[in-house]
Each structure stands twice: as structure tokens, then as C-alpha cells.
Amino acid sequence: MRLDVKDLNFSYDGKEKVLKDVSFALDGAEIISVLGKNGAGKTTLLKCLTGFNKVKDGAILYDGKSISEYKNTLWRKVSYVTQAHSFSYPYTCLELVTMGRNPHKGAFSLPDGEDEKRAAASLESLGLLDIKDKPCTKISGGQLQLVMIARALVNEPELLILDEPENSLDLKNQIRLLDLLKKICKNKGAGIILNTHFAAHAKLISDKLLLLKADGSTVFKRKEEVNEKLLSEIYEVSEGDYLKYGS
């Protein structure tokens, strides 16, 4: 899948722009990481890419077709994992992941054995098969984050969009997740866009970096072109402090 974002501007109140003239492209099996300080508009951008924020100024094109033309069919191609998850009903982890197959089912179709088999395989890929029968309301925040990623993956998306996926994960699961994302991109041919506060993670797995400045403008470069000086400017710290504390 190819994604083209052209001259994107976005404002919540119609006055102050959160995003200004954002332009970048993802072509097939690439990983793009979005970096920026708190409040720079990282989550806002992802909500624009998924249609939750309605864009009036600029263009978002999937395979040359405007996002507004896809309506609900976009979710057969794209999976999105948000930061926060909360469930009042105690679905089992397997049931929750199986719901990720819904975009491929008819309006009145129920999941079948093949859907559950794929869901179990998705849980296993993240080391979660042992909790498949546990209620999602009785697992840790980190486990729930991984379950939601498993649900996104079972959709077999052409583009996977993740909002700070390492949040709540311990070091072991951060490594497991990063390795899995690289494999998905390489072996499945899927594109990936993720927000992260871990610049080291971004430079480790990404092909390109989209850097959001505090004023809403952006820098889009291959990872080899992004140095500590530029990152210190993005995070508005001295280069010395970035080298000392940055990750």
C-alpha cells in the first residue's frame, strides 16, 4: 500500500493549527517513526491518517484514493492501535483478538474456527498464548497493550498504525515487539507508521523519520540523515543534554 500525505493542516478549534503543511509518503513495506515532544501533534496526526480527525485542508491518499472515499472499507487494509484501552465486558483475550477479523466478515457473520485459529497464532507471535482464555479485564496494562496489537495484526493489514506501542511494556516485551514489527514489514510486506518517545527505537527499526516541531511544522528524512543535533532541536533541549539523557 502507498500512503501520500500532502500539505496537511489541522486545527481543533479552527484557529490554532496543530499540524502545518505536513507532507510525507510511505511506499509499501517501510517503517516510518513519528517523533516529537509532548503536544507536538503525534497522536493528532495518526487520528488524521485513520479518519478520526476530519481533514479539510490537505490530502491523505491511500493508493491514490482519498481517505474519504474508503469509508469503512479502509479497515480491511489498515489497522490502528491507540494508546488507551478500557473494557467493561470481560472478553477473553482470544475473543478480543478474534474481533480483529471483523472487517473481513459480512454484516451478520460470526467468527469461525479459521478466525479463531488466526487469532491464536497472532497471540502466540507476541508470547501471549498462555493468557488466551483470561478475561481482558484481569490482565496487566502491558499485556492488554500486546493483546490489542495482536488484534491489529490478525487483520493482516497492508498498513499498521501504532500510537506509542511501547507504552506500559517492560524491556523484554519492547524488544519482542520491535523484532516483530521488523519481521512484519520484511516478511508480510506491510507498511508501519508508529509514534514513539524512544528515538533509539525509531532509529533501530525505521526506514524514515517524521519529526514534528513544536510549531506544527515537520522534518521528513531517512534515518541516516537524522543526527543528535536535529533531535535536540526537535525536543528543544541542548545537544549536550540530549546526548546525556536522550534515548
Accessible surface in RSA format (square Angstrom, percent):
REM  Atomic radii and reference values for relative SASA: ProtOr
REM  Chains: A
REM  Algorithm: Lee & Richards
REM  Probe-radius: 1.40
REM  Slices: 20
REM RES _ NUM      All-atoms   Total-Side   Main-Chain    Non-polar    All polar
REM                ABS   REL    ABS   REL    ABS   REL    ABS   REL    ABS   REL
RES MET A   1    31.13  16.1   0.28   0.2  30.85  73.4   6.36   5.4  24.77  32.8
RES ARG A   2    93.33  39.2  92.18  47.0   1.15   2.7  38.68  52.9  54.65  33.1
RES LEU A   3     0.00   0.0   0.00   0.0   0.00   0.0   0.00   0.0   0.00   0.0
RES ASP A   4    19.35  13.6  19.35  19.3   0.00   0.0   2.59   6.1  16.76  16.7
RES VAL A   5     2.24   1.5   0.00   0.0   2.24   5.4   0.00   0.0   2.24   6.1
RES LYS A   6   104.73  51.1 103.86  63.7   0.87   2.1  56.93  51.2  47.80  50.9
RES ASP A   7    87.83  61.5  87.76  87.4   0.07   0.2  21.53  50.7  66.30  66.1
RES LEU A   8     0.00   0.0   0.00   0.0   0.00   0.0   0.00   0.0   0.00   0.0
RES ASN A   9    11.44   7.9   8.71   8.4   2.73   6.6   2.73   6.6   8.71   8.4
RES PHE A  10    22.26  11.1  17.77  11.0   4.49  11.7  22.18  13.4   0.08   0.2
RES SER A  11    29.99  25.3  10.99  14.7  19.00  43.8  10.99  23.4  19.00  26.6
RES TYR A  12   131.71  61.5  95.88  54.6  35.83  93.2  88.34  66.4  43.37  53.5
RES ASP A  13    90.38  63.3  61.52  61.2  28.86  68.2  44.05 103.7  46.33  46.2
RES GLY A  14    68.98  85.1   0.00   N/A  68.98  85.1  33.76  92.6  35.21  78.9
RES LYS A  15   178.97  87.3 149.83  91.9  29.15  69.4  99.54  89.6  79.43  84.6
RES GLU A  16   134.12  77.0 124.21  94.0   9.92  23.6  46.83  90.6  87.29  71.3
RES LYS A  17    92.40  45.1  80.53  49.4  11.87  28.3  44.31  39.9  48.09  51.2
RES VAL A  18    38.97  25.6  29.88  27.1   9.09  21.9  35.82  31.1   3.16   8.6
RES LEU A  19     0.22   0.1   0.22   0.2   0.00   0.0   0.22   0.2   0.00   0.0
RES LYS A  20    79.74  38.9  77.93  47.8   1.81   4.3  35.34  31.8  44.40  47.3
RES ASP A  21    93.09  65.2  79.97  79.6  13.12  31.0  23.68  55.7  69.41  69.2
RES VAL A  22     0.00   0.0   0.00   0.0   0.00   0.0   0.00   0.0   0.00   0.0
RES SER A  23    49.79  42.1  39.18  52.3  10.61  24.4  35.27  75.1  14.52  20.3
RES PHE A  24    10.79   5.4   0.28   0.2  10.51  27.4   8.94   5.4   1.85   5.3
RES ALA A  25    24.39  22.4  23.31  36.0   1.08   2.4  23.31  32.8   1.08   2.9
RES LEU A  26     0.40   0.2   0.40   0.3   0.00   0.0   0.40   0.3   0.00   0.0
RES ASP A  27    82.05  57.5  71.38  71.1  10.66  25.2  12.30  28.9  69.75  69.6
RES GLY A  28    18.04  22.2   0.00   N/A  18.04  22.2  17.91  49.2   0.13   0.3
RES ALA A  29    51.51  47.4  26.38  40.7  25.13  57.2  26.38  37.1  25.13  66.6
RES GLU A  30    28.26  16.2  28.26  21.4   0.00   0.0  10.14  19.6  18.12  14.8
RES ILE A  31     4.09   2.3   4.09   3.0   0.00   0.0   4.09   2.9   0.00   0.0
RES ILE A  32     0.12   0.1   0.12   0.1   0.00   0.0   0.12   0.1   0.00   0.0
RES SER A  33     0.00   0.0   0.00   0.0   0.00   0.0   0.00   0.0   0.00   0.0
RES VAL A  34     0.00   0.0   0.00   0.0   0.00   0.0   0.00   0.0   0.00   0.0
RES LEU A  35     0.00   0.0   0.00   0.0   0.00   0.0   0.00   0.0   0.00   0.0
RES GLY A  36     0.00   0.0   0.00   N/A   0.00   0.0   0.00   0.0   0.00   0.0
RES LYS A  37    69.04  33.7  66.31  40.7   2.73   6.5  35.58  32.0  33.45  35.6
RES ASN A  38   119.59  82.5 101.81  98.4  17.77  42.8  34.62  83.3  84.97  82.1
RES GLY A  39    78.73  97.1   0.00   N/A  78.73  97.1  42.32 116.1  36.42  81.6
RES ALA A  40     3.44   3.2   0.00   0.0   3.44   7.8   1.73   2.4   1.71   4.5
RES GLY A  41     6.63   8.2   0.00   N/A   6.63   8.2   4.89  13.4   1.74   3.9
RES LYS A  42     9.78   4.8   8.16   5.0   1.61   3.8   1.58   1.4   8.19   8.7
RES THR A  43    39.04  27.8  37.03  37.5   2.00   4.8  31.58  42.4   7.46  11.3
RES THR A  44    12.63   9.0  11.93  12.1   0.70   1.7   0.12   0.2  12.50  18.9
RES LEU A  45     0.00   0.0   0.00   0.0   0.00   0.0   0.00   0.0   0.00   0.0
RES LEU A  46     0.00   0.0   0.00   0.0   0.00   0.0   0.00   0.0   0.00   0.0
RES LYS A  47    78.35  38.2  78.35  48.1   0.00   0.0  24.68  22.2  53.68  57.2
RES CYS A  48     0.83   0.6   0.00   0.0   0.83   2.0   0.00   0.0   0.83   0.9
RES LEU A  49     0.00   0.0   0.00   0.0   0.00   0.0   0.00   0.0   0.00   0.0
RES THR A  50     6.41   4.6   0.00   0.0   6.41  15.3   0.00   0.0   6.41   9.7
RES GLY A  51    15.75  19.4   0.00   N/A  15.75  19.4  13.33  36.6   2.42   5.4
RES PHE A  52   122.52  61.3  94.76  58.7  27.76  72.2  98.79  59.9  23.73  67.9
RES ASN A  53    16.95  11.7  13.02  12.6   3.92   9.5   2.62   6.3  14.32  13.8
RES LYS A  54   154.76  75.5 141.51  86.8  13.26  31.6 100.96  90.9  53.81  57.3
RES VAL A  55    40.18  26.4   8.31   7.5  31.86  76.8   8.31   7.2  31.86  86.4
RES LYS A  56   200.64  97.9 158.36  97.2  42.28 100.7 107.40  96.7  93.23  99.3
RES ASP A  57    72.61  50.9  68.94  68.6   3.67   8.7  25.39  59.8  47.22  47.1
RES GLY A  58    39.43  48.6   0.00   N/A  39.43  48.6  10.41  28.6  29.02  65.0
RES ALA A  59    35.06  32.2  30.09  46.4   4.97  11.3  34.94  49.2   0.11   0.3
RES ILE A  60     5.73   3.3   1.17   0.9   4.56  11.0   1.17   0.8   4.56  12.4
RES LEU A  61    35.68  19.9  35.68  25.5   0.00   0.0  35.68  25.1   0.00   0.0
RES TYR A  62     0.00   0.0   0.00   0.0   0.00   0.0   0.00   0.0   0.00   0.0
RES ASP A  63    74.16  51.9  44.51  44.3  29.64  70.1  29.47  69.4  44.68  44.6
RES GLY A  64    59.74  73.7   0.00   N/A  59.74  73.7  29.30  80.4  30.44  68.2
RES LYS A  65    83.22  40.6  80.34  49.3   2.88   6.9  40.70  36.6  42.52  45.3
RES SER A  66    34.98  29.6  34.03  45.4   0.96   2.2  19.43  41.4  15.55  21.8
RES ILE A  67    30.85  17.6  26.51  19.7   4.35  10.5  26.51  19.1   4.35  11.8
RES SER A  68    81.92  69.2  61.34  81.9  20.58  47.4  54.81 116.7  27.11  38.0
RES GLU A  69   104.41  59.9  80.41  60.8  24.00  57.2  35.27  68.2  69.14  56.5
RES TYR A  70    15.42   7.2  12.39   7.1   3.03   7.9   7.63   5.7   7.78   9.6
RES LYS A  71   166.18  81.1 141.10  86.6  25.08  59.7 112.54 101.3  53.64  57.1
RES ASN A  72   125.69  86.7 118.79 114.8   6.91  16.6  30.30  72.9  95.40  92.2
RES THR A  73    59.30  42.2  56.54  57.3   2.76   6.6  51.44  69.1   7.86  11.9
RES LEU A  74     4.42   2.5   4.42   3.2   0.00   0.0   4.42   3.1   0.00   0.0
RES TRP A  75    65.53  26.3  65.53  31.7   0.00   0.0  44.91  23.9  20.62  33.4
RES ARG A  76   131.12  55.1 122.68  62.5   8.45  20.1  28.73  39.3 102.40  62.1
RES LYS A  77    60.03  29.3  60.03  36.8   0.00   0.0  31.56  28.4  28.46  30.3
RES VAL A  78     0.76   0.5   0.00   0.0   0.76   1.8   0.00   0.0   0.76   2.1
RES SER A  79     7.49   6.3   4.00   5.3   3.49   8.0   5.52  11.7   1.97   2.8
RES TYR A  80    34.98  16.3   8.84   5.0  26.14  68.0   8.33   6.3  26.65  32.8
RES VAL A  81     4.55   3.0   1.97   1.8   2.58   6.2   4.55   4.0   0.00   0.0
RES THR A  82    53.12  37.8  51.76  52.5   1.37   3.3  42.42  57.0  10.70  16.2
RES GLN A  83    71.02  39.7  53.63  39.2  17.39  41.4  15.83  33.7  55.19  41.9
RES ALA A  84    87.87  80.8  66.98 103.4  20.89  47.5  73.73 103.8  14.14  37.5
RES HIS A  85    39.51  21.6  10.03   7.0  29.48  75.4  12.94  13.3  26.57  30.9
RES SER A  86   108.82  92.0  76.06 101.5  32.77  75.5  44.43  94.6  64.40  90.2
RES PHE A  87    56.35  28.2  35.50  22.0  20.85  54.2  39.46  23.9  16.89  48.3
RES SER A  88   118.83 100.4  81.20 108.4  37.63  86.7  55.48 118.1  63.35  88.8
RES TYR A  89   134.20  62.7 130.72  74.4   3.49   9.1  84.77  63.7  49.44  60.9
RES PRO A  90    68.28  49.8  58.73  53.5   9.56  34.7  58.73  48.5   9.56  59.4
RES TYR A  91    70.83  33.1  70.83  40.3   0.00   0.0  29.43  22.1  41.40  51.0
RES THR A  92    35.82  25.5  35.82  36.3   0.00   0.0  32.97  44.3   2.85   4.3
RES CYS A  93     0.00   0.0   0.00   0.0   0.00   0.0   0.00   0.0   0.00   0.0
RES LEU A  94    29.38  16.4  29.38  21.0   0.00   0.0  29.38  20.6   0.00   0.0
RES GLU A  95    86.84  49.9  81.99  62.0   4.85  11.5  34.93  67.6  51.90  42.4
RES LEU A  96     0.09   0.1   0.09   0.1   0.00   0.0   0.09   0.1   0.00   0.0
RES VAL A  97     0.00   0.0   0.00   0.0   0.00   0.0   0.00   0.0   0.00   0.0
RES THR A  98     6.81   4.8   6.72   6.8   0.09   0.2   6.24   8.4   0.57   0.9
RES MET A  99    52.19  27.0  46.95  31.1   5.24  12.5  31.07  26.4  21.12  28.0
RES GLY A 100     9.43  11.6   0.00   N/A   9.43  11.6   8.70  23.9   0.73   1.6
RES ARG A 101    22.54   9.5  22.54  11.5   0.00   0.0   0.61   0.8  21.92  13.3
RES ASN A 102    78.94  54.4  70.13  67.8   8.81  21.2  24.82  59.7  54.12  52.3
RES PRO A 103    40.49  29.5  23.30  21.2  17.19  62.5  36.23  29.9   4.26  26.5
RES HIS A 104    79.67  43.5  46.10  32.0  33.58  85.9  33.63  34.7  46.04  53.6
RES LYS A 105    52.96  25.8  33.21  20.4  19.76  47.0  16.30  14.7  36.67  39.1
RES GLY A 106    45.81  56.5   0.00   N/A  45.81  56.5  32.37  88.8  13.44  30.1
RES ALA A 107   101.54  93.4  49.75  76.8  51.79 117.8  63.24  89.1  38.30 101.5
RES PHE A 108   202.34 101.2 169.67 105.1  32.67  85.0 177.61 107.7  24.73  70.8
RES SER A 109    59.07  49.9  37.31  49.8  21.76  50.1  16.32  34.8  42.75  59.9
RES LEU A 110   149.45  83.2 135.90  97.2  13.55  34.1 135.90  95.4  13.55  36.5
RES PRO A 111    61.19  44.6  40.85  37.2  20.33  73.9  40.88  33.8  20.30 126.2
RES ASP A 112    70.87  49.6  62.34  62.0   8.54  20.2  39.29  92.5  31.58  31.5
RES GLY A 113    55.30  68.2   0.00   N/A  55.30  68.2  38.18 104.8  17.12  38.3
RES GLU A 114    86.69  49.8  79.25  60.0   7.44  17.7  41.00  79.3  45.70  37.3
RES ASP A 115     5.34   3.7   5.34   5.3   0.00   0.0   0.00   0.0   5.34   5.3
RES GLU A 116    86.62  49.7  85.38  64.6   1.24   2.9  10.03  19.4  76.60  62.5
RES LYS A 117   146.61  71.5 137.31  84.3   9.30  22.1  89.44  80.5  57.17  60.9
RES ARG A 118    81.27  34.1  75.34  38.4   5.93  14.1  20.42  27.9  60.85  36.9
RES ALA A 119     0.00   0.0   0.00   0.0   0.00   0.0   0.00   0.0   0.00   0.0
RES ALA A 120    26.72  24.6  26.28  40.5   0.44   1.0  26.60  37.5   0.12   0.3
RES ALA A 121    58.02  53.3  48.71  75.2   9.32  21.2  51.46  72.5   6.56  17.4
RES SER A 122    10.69   9.0   4.31   5.7   6.39  14.7  10.34  22.0   0.35   0.5
RES LEU A 123     0.00   0.0   0.00   0.0   0.00   0.0   0.00   0.0   0.00   0.0
RES GLU A 124   107.22  61.6  96.44  73.0  10.78  25.7  26.56  51.4  80.66  65.9
RES SER A 125    54.26  45.9  26.88  35.9  27.38  63.1  37.87  80.6  16.40  23.0
RES LEU A 126     0.00   0.0   0.00   0.0   0.00   0.0   0.00   0.0   0.00   0.0
RES GLY A 127    39.25  48.4   0.00   N/A  39.25  48.4  20.40  56.0  18.84  42.2
RES LEU A 128     7.99   4.5   7.99   5.7   0.00   0.0   7.99   5.6   0.00   0.0
RES LEU A 129    66.27  36.9  61.70  44.1   4.56  11.5  61.70  43.3   4.56  12.3
RES ASP A 130   124.46  87.2  85.24  84.8  39.22  92.7  52.67 124.0  71.79  71.6
RES ILE A 131     6.07   3.5   5.94   4.4   0.13   0.3   6.07   4.4   0.00   0.0
RES LYS A 132    67.29  32.8  67.27  41.3   0.03   0.1  40.23  36.2  27.06  28.8
RES ASP A 133    97.25  68.1  81.15  80.8  16.10  38.1  35.33  83.2  61.91  61.7
RES LYS A 134   100.67  49.1  99.34  61.0   1.33   3.2  54.92  49.4  45.75  48.7
RES PRO A 135    46.23  33.7  46.23  42.1   0.00   0.0  46.23  38.2   0.00   0.0
RES CYS A 136     4.07   3.1   0.00   0.0   4.07   9.6   0.00   0.0   4.07   4.4
RES THR A 137    58.22  41.4  25.30  25.6  32.92  78.5  30.45  40.9  27.77  42.0
RES LYS A 138   159.67  77.9 128.43  78.8  31.24  74.4  78.53  70.7  81.14  86.4
RES ILE A 139    24.11  13.7   0.52   0.4  23.59  56.9   4.36   3.1  19.75  53.6
RES SER A 140    63.41  53.6  48.64  64.9  14.77  34.0  52.60 112.0  10.81  15.1
RES GLY A 141    51.01  62.9   0.00   N/A  51.01  62.9  32.95  90.4  18.06  40.4
RES GLY A 142    12.83  15.8   0.00   N/A  12.83  15.8   8.18  22.4   4.66  10.4
RES GLN A 143    57.96  32.4  56.65  41.4   1.30   3.1  15.98  34.0  41.98  31.8
RES LEU A 144    21.19  11.8  21.19  15.2   0.00   0.0  21.19  14.9   0.00   0.0
RES GLN A 145     5.48   3.1   5.48   4.0   0.00   0.0   3.53   7.5   1.95   1.5
RES LEU A 146     1.56   0.9   1.56   1.1   0.00   0.0   1.56   1.1   0.00   0.0
RES VAL A 147     0.00   0.0   0.00   0.0   0.00   0.0   0.00   0.0   0.00   0.0
RES MET A 148    17.16   8.9  15.22  10.1   1.95   4.6  15.22  12.9   1.95   2.6
RES ILE A 149     0.00   0.0   0.00   0.0   0.00   0.0   0.00   0.0   0.00   0.0
RES ALA A 150     0.00   0.0   0.00   0.0   0.00   0.0   0.00   0.0   0.00   0.0
RES ARG A 151    65.40  27.5  64.81  33.0   0.59   1.4   5.67   7.7  59.74  36.2
RES ALA A 152     9.07   8.3   2.29   3.5   6.79  15.4   8.69  12.2   0.39   1.0
RES LEU A 153    23.51  13.1  15.00  10.7   8.51  21.4  15.13  10.6   8.38  22.6
RES VAL A 154     5.73   3.8   1.41   1.3   4.32  10.4   5.56   4.8   0.18   0.5
RES ASN A 155     5.05   3.5   5.05   4.9   0.00   0.0   2.86   6.9   2.19   2.1
RES GLU A 156   110.12  63.2  87.26  66.0  22.86  54.4  39.71  76.8  70.41  57.5
RES PRO A 157    13.31   9.7   4.89   4.5   8.42  30.6   4.89   4.0   8.41  52.3
RES GLU A 158    67.06  38.5  62.52  47.3   4.55  10.8  33.09  64.0  33.97  27.7
RES LEU A 159     0.13   0.1   0.13   0.1   0.00   0.0   0.13   0.1   0.00   0.0
RES LEU A 160     0.07   0.0   0.07   0.1   0.00   0.0   0.07   0.1   0.00   0.0
RES ILE A 161     0.00   0.0   0.00   0.0   0.00   0.0   0.00   0.0   0.00   0.0
RES LEU A 162     0.00   0.0   0.00   0.0   0.00   0.0   0.00   0.0   0.00   0.0
RES ASP A 163     2.22   1.6   1.83   1.8   0.40   0.9   0.00   0.0   2.22   2.2
RES GLU A 164    17.14   9.8  17.12  12.9   0.02   0.1   1.77   3.4  15.37  12.6
RES PRO A 165     0.44   0.3   0.20   0.2   0.25   0.9   0.44   0.4   0.00   0.0
RES GLU A 166     3.87   2.2   1.70   1.3   2.17   5.2   0.05   0.1   3.82   3.1
RES ASN A 167    57.35  39.6  52.32  50.6   5.03  12.1  17.49  42.1  39.87  38.5
RES SER A 168    87.34  73.8  39.49  52.7  47.85 110.2  26.31  56.0  61.03  85.5
RES LEU A 169    13.31   7.4   0.40   0.3  12.91  32.5   2.33   1.6  10.99  29.6
RES ASP A 170    86.22  60.4  71.99  71.7  14.23  33.6  46.31 109.0  39.91  39.8
RES LEU A 171   126.06  70.2 119.30  85.3   6.76  17.0 119.65  84.0   6.41  17.2
RES LYS A 172   143.36  69.9 135.47  83.1   7.89  18.8  85.16  76.7  58.20  62.0
RES ASN A 173    28.96  20.0  28.96  28.0   0.00   0.0   0.00   0.0  28.96  28.0
RES GLN A 174    24.06  13.5  24.06  17.6   0.00   0.0   0.52   1.1  23.54  17.9
RES ILE A 175    90.67  51.6  89.80  66.9   0.88   2.1  90.63  65.3   0.05   0.1
RES ARG A 176    77.68  32.6  69.97  35.7   7.70  18.3  21.72  29.7  55.96  33.9
RES LEU A 177     0.02   0.0   0.02   0.0   0.00   0.0   0.02   0.0   0.00   0.0
RES LEU A 178     7.42   4.1   7.42   5.3   0.00   0.0   7.42   5.2   0.00   0.0
RES ASP A 179    57.79  40.5  56.89  56.6   0.90   2.1  13.82  32.5  43.97  43.8
RES LEU A 180    23.46  13.1  21.87  15.6   1.59   4.0  23.08  16.2   0.38   1.0
RES LEU A 181     0.03   0.0   0.03   0.0   0.00   0.0   0.03   0.0   0.00   0.0
RES LYS A 182    79.21  38.6  74.60  45.8   4.61  11.0  42.57  38.3  36.64  39.0
RES LYS A 183   121.72  59.4 120.07  73.7   1.65   3.9  66.67  60.0  55.05  58.6
RES ILE A 184    16.92   9.6  15.87  11.8   1.05   2.5  16.90  12.2   0.02   0.1
RES CYS A 185    11.20   8.5  11.02  12.3   0.18   0.4   2.35   6.0   8.85   9.5
RES LYS A 186   177.87  86.8 145.60  89.3  32.27  76.8  97.24  87.5  80.62  85.9
RES ASN A 187   106.51  73.5  70.61  68.2  35.90  86.4  25.29  60.9  81.22  78.5
RES LYS A 188   162.65  79.4 129.42  79.4  33.23  79.1  78.81  70.9  83.84  89.3
RES GLY A 189    40.36  49.8   0.00   N/A  40.36  49.8  22.96  63.0  17.40  39.0
RES ALA A 190     2.21   2.0   1.44   2.2   0.77   1.8   2.21   3.1   0.00   0.0
RES GLY A 191     1.04   1.3   0.00   N/A   1.04   1.3   0.18   0.5   0.86   1.9
RES ILE A 192     0.00   0.0   0.00   0.0   0.00   0.0   0.00   0.0   0.00   0.0
RES ILE A 193     0.00   0.0   0.00   0.0   0.00   0.0   0.00   0.0   0.00   0.0
RES LEU A 194     0.69   0.4   0.69   0.5   0.00   0.0   0.69   0.5   0.00   0.0
RES ASN A 195     0.22   0.2   0.22   0.2   0.00   0.0   0.00   0.0   0.22   0.2
RES THR A 196     0.17   0.1   0.05   0.1   0.12   0.3   0.17   0.2   0.00   0.0
RES HIS A 197    71.63  39.1  55.22  38.4  16.41  42.0  40.46  41.7  31.17  36.3
RES PHE A 198    63.78  31.9  63.78  39.5   0.00   0.0  63.78  38.7   0.00   0.0
RES ALA A 199     2.21   2.0   2.03   3.1   0.18   0.4   2.12   3.0   0.10   0.3
RES ALA A 200    55.57  51.1  42.98  66.3  12.58  28.6  50.82  71.6   4.75  12.6
RES HIS A 201    27.96  15.3  27.86  19.4   0.10   0.3  10.43  10.8  17.53  20.4
RES ALA A 202     0.43   0.4   0.00   0.0   0.43   1.0   0.43   0.6   0.00   0.0
RES LYS A 203    62.79  30.6  56.56  34.7   6.23  14.8  37.57  33.8  25.23  26.9
RES LEU A 204   105.18  58.6  88.23  63.1  16.95  42.6  94.03  66.0  11.15  30.0
RES ILE A 205    11.39   6.5   0.29   0.2  11.10  26.8   1.55   1.1   9.84  26.7
RES SER A 206     2.13   1.8   0.00   0.0   2.13   4.9   0.14   0.3   1.99   2.8
RES ASP A 207    46.57  32.6  44.60  44.4   1.97   4.7   4.07   9.6  42.51  42.4
RES LYS A 208    36.76  17.9  36.76  22.6   0.00   0.0  10.00   9.0  26.76  28.5
RES LEU A 209     0.00   0.0   0.00   0.0   0.00   0.0   0.00   0.0   0.00   0.0
RES LEU A 210     0.00   0.0   0.00   0.0   0.00   0.0   0.00   0.0   0.00   0.0
RES LEU A 211     0.01   0.0   0.01   0.0   0.00   0.0   0.01   0.0   0.00   0.0
RES LEU A 212     0.41   0.2   0.41   0.3   0.00   0.0   0.41   0.3   0.00   0.0
RES LYS A 213    78.80  38.4  78.37  48.1   0.43   1.0  25.48  22.9  53.33  56.8
RES ALA A 214    55.67  51.2  23.84  36.8  31.82  72.4  25.38  35.7  30.29  80.2
RES ASP A 215    82.75  58.0  68.76  68.4  13.99  33.1  42.84 100.8  39.92  39.8
RES GLY A 216     2.98   3.7   0.00   N/A   2.98   3.7   2.23   6.1   0.76   1.7
RES SER A 217    34.96  29.5  34.96  46.7   0.00   0.0  31.48  67.0   3.47   4.9
RES THR A 218    33.03  23.5   7.88   8.0  25.15  59.9   0.00   0.0  33.03  49.9
RES VAL A 219    26.61  17.5  22.26  20.2   4.35  10.5  26.61  23.1   0.00   0.0
RES PHE A 220    64.63  32.3  37.51  23.2  27.12  70.6  37.51  22.7  27.12  77.6
RES LYS A 221    73.63  35.9  69.32  42.5   4.31  10.3  26.96  24.3  46.67  49.7
RES ARG A 222   112.81  47.4 111.16  56.7   1.65   3.9  50.81  69.4  62.00  37.6
RES LYS A 223    54.38  26.5  54.32  33.3   0.07   0.2  28.40  25.6  25.98  27.7
RES GLU A 224   126.55  72.7  87.43  66.1  39.12  93.1  69.59 134.6  56.96  46.5
RES GLU A 225   101.42  58.2  79.71  60.3  21.71  51.7  36.01  69.7  65.40  53.4
RES VAL A 226     2.53   1.7   0.00   0.0   2.53   6.1   0.18   0.2   2.35   6.4
RES ASN A 227    77.52  53.5  75.91  73.4   1.60   3.9  27.99  67.4  49.53  47.9
RES GLU A 228    68.71  39.4  68.54  51.9   0.17   0.4   7.40  14.3  61.31  50.1
RES LYS A 229   115.35  56.3 114.58  70.3   0.77   1.8  82.21  74.0  33.14  35.3
RES LEU A 230    26.32  14.7  24.87  17.8   1.45   3.6  26.13  18.3   0.20   0.5
RES LEU A 231     2.10   1.2   2.10   1.5   0.00   0.0   2.10   1.5   0.00   0.0
RES SER A 232     5.05   4.3   4.93   6.6   0.12   0.3   0.00   0.0   5.05   7.1
RES GLU A 233    89.99  51.7  70.81  53.6  19.19  45.7  43.03  83.2  46.96  38.3
RES ILE A 234     1.29   0.7   0.26   0.2   1.03   2.5   0.79   0.6   0.50   1.4
RES TYR A 235    43.15  20.1  33.95  19.3   9.20  23.9  33.93  25.5   9.21  11.4
RES GLU A 236   103.69  59.5  70.32  53.2  33.37  79.5  37.36  72.3  66.33  54.2
RES VAL A 237    68.09  44.8  48.51  43.9  19.58  47.2  58.87  51.2   9.22  25.0
RES SER A 238    65.15  55.1  48.43  64.6  16.72  38.5  53.36 113.6  11.79  16.5
RES GLU A 239    75.94  43.6  69.29  52.4   6.65  15.8  21.51  41.6  54.43  44.4
RES GLY A 240    48.64  60.0   0.00   N/A  48.64  60.0  37.38 102.6  11.25  25.2
RES ASP A 241    68.93  48.3  67.57  67.3   1.36   3.2   7.80  18.4  61.13  61.0
RES TYR A 242    24.14  11.3  21.07  12.0   3.07   8.0  17.84  13.4   6.30   7.8
RES LEU A 243   112.89  62.9  82.61  59.1  30.29  76.1  85.43  60.0  27.46  73.9
RES LYS A 244   151.05  73.7 115.79  71.0  35.27  84.0  75.78  68.2  75.27  80.2
RES TYR A 245   157.92  73.7 128.58  73.2  29.34  76.3 102.59  77.1  55.33  68.2
RES GLY A 246    36.70  45.3   0.00   N/A  36.70  45.3  13.00  35.7  23.70  53.1
RES SER A 247    65.06  55.0  46.35  61.9  18.71  43.1  47.51 101.2  17.55  24.6
END  Absolute sums over single chains surface
CHAIN  1 A    12247.0       9624.3       2622.6       6524.0       5723.0
END  Absolute sums over all chains
TOTAL         12247.0       9624.3       2622.6       6524.0       5723.0
